[in-house]
Structure formats: structure tokens, C-alpha cells
Amino acid sequence: MKQTKTFIPTMREVPSDADIKSHQLLLRAGYIRQNTSGIYSFLPLGKKVLQKIETVIREEMEAIDAVEVFMPALQQAELWQETGRWYSYGPELFRMKDRHNREFALGATHEEVITSLVRDEVKSYKKLPLTMFQIQTKFRDEQRPRFGLLRGREFIMKDAYSFHASEESLDVTYQDMMQAYTNIFTRLGLNFRAVIADGGSIGGTGTHEFMALSDIGEDTIAYSDNSSYAANLEMAEVNMDYDKSDERLKEMEKVSTPEVRAISDLVTFLGVEANRCIKTLVFKADDAFVVVLGRGDHDINDIKLKNVLGAEVVELADEVEVKKLLSCEVGSLGPIKLPLELKVIADKAIASIVNGVCGANEEGFHLMNVNPERDFAVDRYEDLRFTLEGDTSPDGNGTIKFAKGIEVGHIFKLGTTYSAKMDATYLDENGRAKPFIMGCYGIGVSRILAAVAEQFNDESGLKWPKKLAPYQVHLVAVNVKDEIQKELADELHKLLKSYRYEVLYDDRPERAGVKFADSDLIGLPMRITVGKKATEGIVEVKFRQTGETVDWQREEITEKLQAFFGAE
């Protein structure tokens, strides 16, 4: 492709509203343009990268017998109402009405649509298992679109759905998907980890996220420094034996603590360690209140709490609710003499506290020398806290470290979450109707574009992996007015195309400095420059990943290109 015939509007200045490297470079290198907040156009270079990502995805999906479909982006409200998500999904769902006042949503996801399709068409266990996928635009009305393609209101996604007659069949497909996703992200050149995750608004129990490692990632990954264990921070288990002091139990004592509400204030005022303090919180789980206890140096993980309670929604009770329930302020709460109807759930670390400190349920006072079971009852001890760096890995092998990651893929075991609610059933071998057992598997296609750009760049621009670059070779004619240079560049362009190399040919009448700056910014794996040595049949070759430059004779170009692009 001649550069004079395509559309690559590069920019010299860094856009003021682009906060991260990938967003800046994709704009500056002419891959994308913003239409409005969270909505982008993909220009020719960006579109070519997307197509290569999609090709890899399709190949790996078809390798595990997934078949491609294409479902509507416009979805009728009735389907979402069947599952209840029309009411629970939240303001991120774009909703609208047609001229007949019928309600619709722009597809944020397609569980309801695919379930209704299979419900209507698949009647027998003999048609199972069945896996279908699509690559399509999704819409979510993000409150704060940011980070370019990483958090948008319109984005491209691959979503797949599998239907089964048994949990064992689902397990097989889940593992197939796990391997397919590993293959996809490996082929795309990403530095990634598969981590244990939470199902969120999609639902289901078994689930893994695939995270591209990046300092700007919105998610924190907890991983072992000595094993394969990795989990999203919100799902990382804590499997530790807490040392319990053998000091004698002291008599409980009430002390005045004026204006002391936070753990940090308590530590300073009383001169105690945070790990001896008992943090008392009141959560609202669906419509019921529950008291949750955690150590002063730990934070309660509301996702773990939600899963332990089997609740749909868990949130901290507000100050008005706490005051009405316990007749005291939030900063003075403690587990002593609570109403009998209130359940008390404690993190496992609480059981090891000896002669601890907690609120007295009275403004301006705390209790010292408090001991679990002697002074207050606990209904259940559970793993409720966030893990910390330095904790023992849950598998017992190594210690926990943290890293940041960008979510690029997510796989779920949905079970009958959707099929049961939508009365989607098949007839088993005994002629009995049973709900489909389902799996759901997503990849953020446009997110991958940004994630790769985030991992592969330098101060001069992008540095695409060979298999993902929009073109393989950037052929640059330094001076198109020089007949010898122009003739050799034209000849090489024709030659490389005949060998089926993807070539971007810079035939623009620009200064050499402009061409080289644009070339580094665009970031193709190799640049072949036809300059002053054209009279000798010599070109300069620059490898973008390493910055190395060498001279090649015209006669050896095809052989060396084959060696470079054939090597993986």
C-alpha cells in the first residue's frame, strides 16, 4: 500500500486528554480517532490490526469446534426482563424505545439473546454440547470513559457461549477455552496471566480472567512468587495460620477516646498495634444487616463477603442506618452486647486476637482487653479480607506478590443461571426436560489493541509484534525526486508484494526526518530505507524492536526477509 493512497494522519504533539501511553500513541500514529467520549473510529492501520486479532481468535475458536454466528446489537427488553437484569444491570445499559413505544437495549452482552435462540431451536441432548461465538460491537454507558480503548462506551468484543447436558461436559469445554485463550494471547505476543476471578454481573461460579500485565492496569493481580497461583485481588484467597499469643487474658476495660474514630487514630491515641484492634463494620446484604469483624490492619473484601453470604448485593450500611440499628456512631462500633438478631461474621484473623481493642458502641469510648468468644460471640469465621503482599500463597508454595493488569479475556461457568430463569430446556435421554448448563467466554478485541500498544512501545512510538503489525515492512524512499532512489523503491515494492509481504510504501514527497519519525511512530517490525546508496544497490534496514540497523544488498533482501519473518 502506497502511503500517498491511504489515510494515516500522524500527530507530533501528545493529545492533552490522553493520559496513558497506548492512548497517546494510537492517536499520534493515526490508528484511531475519538468521535466523542469513549467512542472511537478505527482508521486503516487500526482496522488492519483488529483484523489480525480477529483472525487469530477465529482460528483458535474453530480449533475447539466453536461455530461463528452474528446476533443483533438491538435487543428487546422482554429477554432482559426474563432474567431480571433489565432492572439490576444498572445505568451502564443503553435503553431506548422504538416508534411503537417498545423498549430495547443496545447489547452490552448477549447471554439472553443466545439463550433464547438455543431455547427455540435445540430440543434434544443429542445436539449437545454446542458452542457458538461472535465478534461484534458492544455498548455500555460508562460513567467515566477513560484510558482510550481500555474503558469505552462502544467497543469490539468476542463473546462465546456453550450449552451442555452435564457439568462434566461444561468442564471439558471450559478447559478447552482456557487453552484456546492461552493460545490466542500467546500468539498475539502479550505478557499475560490467567487469574481466578469473580463473576460480577454476568453470574456463575467458576471463572478466570486473562490479564495483560501493565502498570496502568485497573486490576490488581495477586500471584505467588514460586508457583502458578494467580488471582484477581478481589478473589485471592488467604490461607494462613495466625500465631496466637499465650499471654494471660486480662480484664476488659472501658477507656475514654474522645474524637477517636479511625483505626489510625486509635493506634496513636492508645499506643496499640493495629493488628490488635478489632474493626467492626455493618453491611447490608440484600435486605438484611450483618456485622463483620476484621483486624485493624486488614481491609474487608466485599466480594468475598457477598459470596460467603450468597447475596446478590452487599454494601456498607450508611451512618443513618447504623445509628438507627445500634444507637451509636460508625467510629465507635464494637462487637460487644449486640442485638441477638444480628449475625456476626468475622475474618479468620480475629480468632487469634488476645487482649484486643474495639469500639464500645458508645461515642467517645473504646474497650481494651477484649477477647473473642469470652467477651463476644461470632456466628462464623470466614476468609473475608484482602490478601497482602508477603502473605503465604494459598497453595502453600511461595509468598504473594502484586502486579497490575488489564483484563483482556474472561471465562465463566454459568451453570443454569440463565437457562433456568428463561425456561430454556432440552429433553434428556429419558425424555425429561432439563435446563441447559451453560458457559460464557469473552475477549475484549479492541482492548487487546490497546493492551499490546501499552506493552510494546518506546519513546519514539509503537513496536508491534510481527504477527500483529498492520504491515510487516515499511519501505521508505528518502527522496522520491531522485530517479535512482524512486526506481529502486518502486522495484522493491513490486518485488515484496509478489512475495506476499505486507508493505507500507512511503512514497510521500516529505523530508527524510518526517518520514523516519512517522515510521518509528507507526512501529512496523522492519523499515527498509532506499537512500543515497541506491546507486550501489544497497538499502538500510532497521529492526524496530531492537533499533539495530544494517545494510543489505538488493539481491539478498528476499532471502533475509524470509529468515527474519520465518523465525519465531
N, C-alpha and C positions, 0 to 999 in steps of 0.2 A: 504494500500500500504506500503510495507516494504521500508525503506529508502535506503537500500542497492540495491534495484532494480529500483529506479527511478533516476532522474537527477536533483539535487539541488546544484549547485556549489556556495556555500556561500563565501563571501569575508570578511576579517577582516578590511581592510583599506578602507577609503572613497575614491572613484574614484576622481581623481583630476579634471576631466572635468564635474563632476556632481554638478550643482550649487544649486539645491533645494532638500528638504528632500525626496520627493517622488521618484525622480530620483535616489538619493543615495541609498535609502532603497530597491527599487525594483531591483537594480543591486546587492547590497550586499546580499540580501536574496535569490537570484537566481531565480527571477521571469522573468527577461528579460536580453537580452544581445544585445549590439549595434553591428550592422554589418558595418554601415558607418553612416555618419552624417545624423540624422533624420530618420534612418531606423533601426528597431529592430526585433529580434527574440523573440517570446514568449515561454518561457520554460514551463515544465509541470505545475508548480504552477501557472504561469501567465495565461496559457491556461485554467486551471480549473476556475479561477476567471472570465475570459472573458465569458466562457460558462454559468456561473451562471447569469452574467449580461444579456446575450442574452436571457436566459430563461425567466427572468422577463419581458424583453421588449416584447418578443413574446406573453406572456400571456396577457399583457395589450393591445397590438395591436389587438390581436384576440378578446378581450372582446369588442372592439368597431367596430368589423366587418371589420377590415383591413386584407387583404389576402397577403401572402408572395410570392414574386417572386425572381428571381435572374437574373440580367441583366449583359451584358458584360462590362468588365472593358475597353476593347479596343473599342473606339467609332470613327466612321467615321467623317471626318471633315465637310462633307456636312451638317450634322444636326446642328452643331455649327454655320455654316455659315448662315443657315436659320434664326437664332435668332440674328446674329451679334456678338455673344460672342466669336467666333473664333478670332475676331480682337480686342475686347475690354477686354477680360478676363485678359490678361497680361501674363508676363513671368512665373507665377505660373503654367500655363497649360503645362503639358508634351506633346510635339508634336513629331511625328515621321512619317516616310514613310515606306511602305512595298516594296517588291521587284519590284512591278509594278508601283512604284512612286506615289501611292495613299496616301493621308495624313490621319493620325489618331491622336487621343489624348487618353492618359490614363485618365480614368474617375476621374475628380475632383468632379463631381456631376452628376446627371442623369436626369435633367429636360428635356433635348432634347430627350434622348432615350425613356423615359416613354411617353412623348407626342407623339412621332412618333408611338409608339406601340399602344396607345389608338386611335390615328387618323386612323390607319389602321384597327382596329378591332371593335371599338364601333361606331355605326351609329345612334342610336336612344336614345332619352331621357328616354326611358323605362329601359335602362341599367344603369341609373344614380340614385343616386350617387354611385361612385366606389372609393374605397381606396386600394392602393397596397403599400407594403413596402418590403425592402430587408435589409439584413445585409451583408456588403461587404467591401472589401478594396478600399480605395480612395487614389489618388495620387495628391500631389501639390508640386511644386518645390519651397519650401520656400527659401527665400534669406538667412535667418538666422535661421535654425532649432535650437531650444533650449528648455531647461526645460524638457528634456526627452520625454515622451509620449504626453506632452501638446502642443508641436509645432513641428510636424514631417513632413516628406515628403511622408511617407506612413503610413496610419492609418486605423482603422476599424470604420465604421460608419453605423448607421441605418438611412436610408432615406425612407420617405413615401411620397406618392403623392395622392391627392384626386381630383376627377373630378365631376363637378356639372352642373346642368341646371339653377341654380339660386343662387343669393348672399345669400338668406336665408338658402339654403341647405349648402353652404360653412360655414356660421356662426355656424350651428349646429355641423358640423364635427370639426371645429376649437375649439369649446368649449369642444367637446369630447376629442380631442387631448390634450387640456390644462389639463383636468382632468387626462387623461392617463399618461401624463408626470409627473404630480404631484404624482400620484400613484407610478410610476416607481422609481423616485428619493427618495420618502419616504421609499419604500420597501428596497432600496439599502442602506438606512441609512445615506444619505447625508444631510448636513445642507445647504439648498439652498433657493434661492428666484427666483420667476418669475418676470421678469422686462420688461418694454416697451423698444423696440429696433428698430434699423434701418435695412432695408432690404439688404443694401450693394449690392454686385454684383449679388445676386440672384434676386432682384427686388421685386415688390409688395409693398403694403401699410401697412396693419395691420400685426404686427409681435411682438412676445415676445421671449426673451431669458430666459433660465433657468441657473442660476449662482450658482455654488458651492462656498460658502464663503471661502476665503482663503487669507492670507496676501500676497501670492506670485502671486495672480491673475493678469492678464494683463489688465483686465477691471475694471473700477470704477463704482460702483453702487451708485446712489443717492436714498435714501429712507427716508420716513417720520418716525420720532421717535414716532408718535402717531396714525398711520393708516397703511393700507396695501399698500399704494402707493410706488412703486419702479420702477426705470427706469435706463437703461444704461446712463452713464453721457452724452453721445453724444445726447441722445434723451430726457433728463429730461427737462420738461417744466419749465419756470419761469413765475409765475403768481403773480406779486407783484404790490402793489400801491406805487409809488415812491413819497416821500414828495418833494414838490416844494417850494423853498424859496420865501417869499413875499418881498424880498429886491428889491429896485428900479433898473431898468435896466440902466446900465452905458454905457457911450460912448465907442465904440470899439477903442482899442489902439494897435498899432503895436510896438513890442519891439524886441530889438536885443537879440538873443540867440545863440551866437557862439558855434559851436561844440555840441549843444544840439539836440539829435535826439530821444532818448528813453524817454518814459513817466517818468521813474525813475529819469533821468537826469533833465527833465523839472520840476518835483516836487521839487528837490533840488535847482535848479537854481532860480526859481521864488518864491519858498516858498508857493506853492499852494497845495491843496489836489488832489490826483489822481482822485477822483470822480467828480472833476470839469473840468477835462481835456477831450477833445474830440479826440478819436483815429480815424484817417482816414486811411482806407485801400482800396486798389484797388484789386478786384478779377476778375478773368477771368472765366465766366460762359459759358461753351461750347466755343463759338467763340466771345462772347460779353463781354465788360468790364462793371463793375458796381462798384460804390463807396459805401463802407459800413462804417457806423459810430458806434462806441461803446465807452462806458465810459472808462476812463483811467484805472480804477481798474477792468475792466471786459475783458474777452477774447471772441472773436467771435468764434462761433461754426460753422464750415464749413458744417457740416451735416445739421444743421437747415437751413443754407443759401441755400444749394442745394435743399432742399425740398421746401422752400419758392419760389425759382425761378423756380422750376420744371425742373432743369438742370440735365444732365447726369453726367457732370464732373465740379467741382468747385475747383479752386486753386488760390493761391495768384499770382498776376502778378509779374513778376521779375523786377529788377531795371531798366533794359534797356527798357522794355515795359512802365513802369511808367514814365520814363524820356521822352520818345517819346510822351506819351499821355498828360502829364501835365507840361512838361518842368521844372521839379524840382526833387529833391532827395526824396527818400521814407521818411526820417526822418522829412521832412518839410511839409508834405501834410496837407491840411485842406479843409473844405467843402465850402469855400468862393469863388465865381466867377468861378465856374467850367464850362466846356463846356456844352452847353444846351443839347446836345445829350446824356450826361452821366446820367444814372439813379442813384439816391441816395436813399439807403435804410438804415434806422437807427434802432438800437435796441431801444426798448421802453423806456429804461432808459434815453436816450438822451433828450427826450421831457421835462424832469424835470430839466435840467441844466439851471441855471441862472448865467449870467456873467462868462461864462466858458472860457477855453483856448484851442486854436487849432493852427495847423500849418498855416503859411501864404502863402504856395505854393511858397516860396522863401527861398533859402538856408540861414540859419543863422537867421531866423526871425519867431516869433510867434505872434498870435493875442490874446489879452486879452479882457475880457468883451464881449464875443461872445454869442449870444442868438439864439436858433433855431427859424425859421420862420421869425424873424425880420431881421437876417443877412444872412441866407441861407435857401434854400428850401429843403424839404425832400419829396420824392415821396411816401414812405411807411414807417410806423413804424411797426416793427415785433419783435417777440421774437427771438433774434439771439445769445444771449450769453449763455455761460456755466453757470449752476447753481452753487451756492457756499454753503458750509456748513453754516447753520444758516439762509438761505433763508426760507421764508414761503413755506410749502408744497403746490404744485399746487392744491390739493384737499381742501386746507384751514384748514387742520387738522394736526397740529404739525409743526415741522421745519425739514429742510433737514439735514441728516447726510450722510457721505460717508463710503463705505466699498469696499474692493477688492473682485473680484470674478473670478472664472474660468468658462468659458462658456462650459456647457455640453449638452445643448439642444437649439434648435431654431425652432420656428414655424412661418410660413408665410401665408398670404393671397395673392396669386399671381394674382388673377383675371384672365384676358386674356392675361397677359404679354407674355406668350409663345405660347398659342394656336392661337392667332391672327397672330403672325409672322410666324407660321408654318402651317397655314391654317388647323388647327385641329378643325373640326366642327362635330356637331351632328344635327339630324333633330328633331325640337321641335314638340309639339302636333299638330301644324298647317302645318307641313311639310316644315318649313323654316330652312335653315342651320344657325346655330349659333355657335360661338366659345365656347369651354369648359371653364367653370370657374374653376380655379384650386387653390389648396392649396399645400404647401410643408412643410415637418416636419422632422427635423434631430436630431439625438442624436450621440454624439461622444463616441462610445463604449470603445475604448482604452483610451480615455481621462478620462472616468469615473474611470477606474482602477487607474490612476494617482491621480485623484481628491480625491478618497476615501483614498488612501495611504497618501495623503497630510493632510487629516483631522484626520486620525486615526493612530497615532504613538506616541512613546516616545523616550527617549534617547537610549533605548535598541533595538528598532526595530518597526515593524508593529503591529497593533492591529485591526485585521479585525472584522467587524460586523459579527454576527452569520450567517446570510443568504448569506454572500458573501465570507466567508473564503474558501480557496481551500479544506481544510479538517476541520471537526469540532473538532476533538480530536488529540492531539499529544501525542502518547503513547511512553514513554521513558524507556527503560531498562537501568539502570545505569551501570551494569556490566554484559555483555552477557556471560562472562565466569563463572559466578555464576549460578549453575544449578537451584537453587530455584528461583532466580530472572528471569532467562530466561524462566523457565517453567510457572511461573505466568504471565509473559508478553505475552508469546505465547497464553496462555489460554484466557487472556483478549482480545487479538487481534481477536481471533476467535469468542469470545462471542459478542464483539461490532459489528463486521461485520454481525453476524447473526441477530442483531437488526437493521441492515441497517444504522448504524452510519458510517460517512466517517472518516476513521482513517489513520493517517500517523504514522507508527510504526518505531521508531528509533532503529533499531537492529544493528547499526554500532559498531564496536569494538573501539570506541573512548573514550577519557576521559570524565568524567561527566561534567566538566566545558565547554568543547567544545559542548557537546550535549545541555546543558542548554542555552548557548549563541546562538546557532543556533535556538533553539526553540523560544526564545524571538525575535530573528531577523525575523523569518518566521511569527510569530504573530498569530497562531491559537487561537481560543477562549478559549480552555482549554488544559492544559497539565496534563496527568496522569503519575506520575513517580513511577516506580517499583524499590525500593531500598532495604536498609537493613531491613526494616520492612516486607519484603515479607514473612519471616518465620512466621509472625503473621497474614498474610493475609491482611495487611494494605498497602494502597498506598497513596502517597501525590498528592493532586490535587491543581493546580494553575490556577486561573482565570486571563487571560491575560489583560482584560480591567481594573481591579481593582488592580491586583497584590496580591490579597488575596490568602493564602494557607491554606488548611485544610487536615485532614486525613480522608480517607473513608475506611470502611471495604469492602472486596471483595464482600460480599453478597449484599451490598446496592448500588453498583455502578450503575446498570441499572436503578434503581428507581430514584436516584438523577440526573442521566443524563437526564432522561425524564423530570424531573421538571425544569432543567436548560434550556434545548433546547426547551421545550414546552412553556416557559414563554417569552412573548414578551412585 
